[in-house]
Amino acid sequence: MLAQQSIAISVGVLPNSDTLSNCPDDYTYNRKTNLCVKMSTDILNLNAAKSKCESFENGGLVTIRNHNQHDFIVQELAKIMNPPEPFYIDGTDEAEEGKFIGKDGKEITYLDWDSISQMDMPHEAQDFLCLNPTEDYKYEDVDGTRAYRYICEVVSK
């Protein structure tokens, strides 16, 4: 009986391959994309959403830098959103129109635009990234004043 107990305790402390040491309990970690994310349950404007995400150490709106990360996010949203809703993500072109910068100061080069945002018209007042649910969560350029859901991430340091 004692041997069974110690085995159970040993197994209980083995690390889970889908966890990250600084990924909070209510976040989802994906090893393939190295993202630790949480889809919001509340609806806020961009500044309030950013503040909420930044309340965790190394936290902020999720920065999506490649196709695999985008696919992971879309899959997670499909599990929880019915009907689909827009979500704020990290990225702004306030400093230079058309050049989106992430919270880390680096340019975001993976931009999977929806059909509306791809138009060649300048959108000076629309400086922030949002996932558009009506077009498979492709990117949309928005002004940040509307209240949407949002996706937070905790970045491993």
C-alpha positions as CSV (number, residue, x, y, z in Angstrom):
1,M,0.0,0.0,0.0
2,L,2.8,2.4,0.9
3,A,4.5,1.7,-2.5
4,Q,1.3,2.6,-4.4
5,Q,1.0,5.9,-2.4
6,S,4.6,7.0,-3.2
7,I,4.1,6.2,-6.9
8,A,1.0,8.3,-7.0
9,I,2.8,11.2,-5.3
10,S,5.8,10.8,-7.7
11,V,3.5,10.9,-10.8
12,G,1.7,13.9,-9.4
13,V,4.8,16.0,-9.5
14,L,5.9,15.1,-13.0
15,P,5.9,18.2,-15.2
16,N,3.1,18.4,-17.7
17,S,4.4,19.0,-21.2
18,D,1.7,21.5,-21.9
19,T,2.5,23.8,-19.0
20,L,4.9,26.7,-18.6
21,S,6.4,27.6,-15.2
22,N,5.1,31.2,-15.4
23,C,1.8,30.4,-17.2
24,P,-1.0,31.2,-14.8
25,D,-3.5,28.5,-14.0
26,D,-6.4,29.9,-16.0
27,Y,-4.2,30.4,-19.1
28,T,-3.7,27.8,-21.9
29,Y,-0.2,26.9,-22.9
30,N,0.6,25.5,-26.4
31,R,4.1,24.0,-26.6
32,K,4.2,24.0,-30.4
33,T,3.6,27.8,-30.6
34,N,5.1,28.7,-27.2
35,L,2.0,30.8,-26.4
36,C,0.5,31.1,-22.9
37,V,-2.9,32.7,-23.5
38,K,-6.3,33.5,-22.0
39,M,-9.4,34.5,-24.0
40,S,-11.3,37.2,-22.1
41,T,-14.7,36.7,-20.8
42,D,-15.3,40.4,-20.4
43,I,-15.7,43.1,-23.1
44,L,-13.5,46.2,-22.9
45,N,-12.1,49.0,-25.0
46,L,-8.5,48.6,-26.1
47,N,-6.9,50.6,-23.4
48,A,-8.8,48.8,-20.6
49,A,-8.1,45.4,-22.3
50,K,-4.3,46.2,-22.4
51,S,-4.3,47.2,-18.7
52,K,-6.1,44.1,-17.7
53,C,-3.6,41.9,-19.6
54,E,-0.6,43.8,-18.3
55,S,-1.8,43.2,-14.7
56,F,0.1,39.9,-14.9
57,E,3.9,39.9,-14.8
58,N,5.2,39.8,-18.4
59,G,1.6,40.0,-19.6
60,G,0.0,41.9,-22.4
61,L,-2.3,41.4,-25.4
62,V,-1.2,38.4,-27.4
63,T,1.3,39.1,-30.2
64,I,0.7,36.7,-33.1
65,R,3.9,36.4,-35.1
66,N,3.3,33.4,-37.4
67,H,0.7,31.1,-39.1
68,N,1.0,28.4,-36.4
69,Q,0.3,30.9,-33.6
70,H,-2.7,32.3,-35.5
71,D,-4.1,28.7,-36.1
72,F,-3.7,27.9,-32.4
73,I,-5.6,31.0,-31.4
74,V,-8.4,30.4,-34.0
75,Q,-8.7,26.8,-32.7
76,E,-9.0,28.0,-29.1
77,L,-11.6,30.6,-30.1
78,A,-13.7,28.0,-32.0
79,K,-13.9,26.0,-28.8
80,I,-15.4,28.9,-26.8
81,M,-17.1,31.4,-29.0
82,N,-20.6,30.8,-30.3
83,P,-21.6,33.1,-31.8
84,P,-18.1,34.4,-32.8
85,E,-17.0,37.8,-31.6
86,P,-14.1,40.2,-32.4
87,F,-11.0,40.0,-30.2
88,Y,-8.3,42.6,-29.6
89,I,-4.7,41.4,-30.1
90,D,-1.3,43.2,-29.9
91,G,-0.2,45.5,-32.7
92,T,-0.4,49.2,-33.6
93,D,0.6,51.3,-36.5
94,E,0.1,54.6,-34.7
95,A,3.7,55.8,-35.4
96,E,3.8,54.8,-39.1
97,E,0.7,53.9,-41.0
98,G,0.8,50.3,-42.3
99,K,3.8,49.3,-40.1
100,F,2.5,47.4,-37.1
101,I,4.6,47.2,-33.9
102,G,4.2,44.8,-31.1
103,K,4.4,45.5,-27.3
104,D,8.1,44.4,-27.5
105,G,8.9,47.2,-30.0
106,K,9.4,44.8,-32.9
107,E,7.6,45.0,-36.2
108,I,4.8,42.4,-36.7
109,T,5.3,41.0,-40.2
110,Y,2.7,38.2,-40.0
111,L,-0.6,40.0,-40.9
112,D,-3.4,37.9,-42.2
113,W,-5.9,40.6,-43.3
114,D,-9.6,40.3,-43.8
115,S,-11.0,41.5,-47.1
116,I,-12.1,44.9,-45.8
117,S,-8.7,45.9,-44.2
118,Q,-6.7,44.9,-47.3
119,M,-8.2,47.8,-49.2
120,D,-5.6,50.4,-50.2
121,M,-7.4,53.2,-48.4
122,P,-5.4,54.7,-45.5
123,H,-7.0,54.1,-42.1
124,E,-5.3,56.8,-40.1
125,A,-7.8,56.5,-37.2
126,Q,-7.7,52.7,-37.2
127,D,-4.4,51.9,-35.6
128,F,-4.9,48.6,-33.7
129,L,-5.3,45.0,-34.5
130,C,-8.4,42.9,-33.9
131,L,-9.4,39.4,-35.0
132,N,-12.5,39.6,-37.3
133,P,-14.9,36.7,-36.6
134,T,-16.9,37.2,-39.8
135,E,-13.8,36.3,-41.8
136,D,-12.3,33.3,-39.9
137,Y,-10.6,35.6,-37.4
138,K,-8.4,37.3,-40.0
139,Y,-6.9,40.7,-39.0
140,E,-8.9,43.9,-39.0
141,D,-7.6,47.4,-38.4
142,V,-9.8,49.1,-35.7
143,D,-9.7,52.4,-33.8
144,G,-9.7,50.9,-30.3
145,T,-12.7,52.7,-28.9
146,R,-15.2,49.9,-29.3
147,A,-15.6,47.3,-26.5
148,Y,-14.5,43.8,-27.6
149,R,-13.2,40.7,-26.0
150,Y,-9.4,40.4,-26.0
151,I,-6.7,37.8,-25.7
152,C,-4.0,38.1,-23.1
153,E,-0.6,36.3,-23.1
154,V,2.1,35.9,-20.5
155,V,5.6,35.9,-22.2
156,S,8.3,33.6,-20.9
157,K,11.4,35.6,-19.9
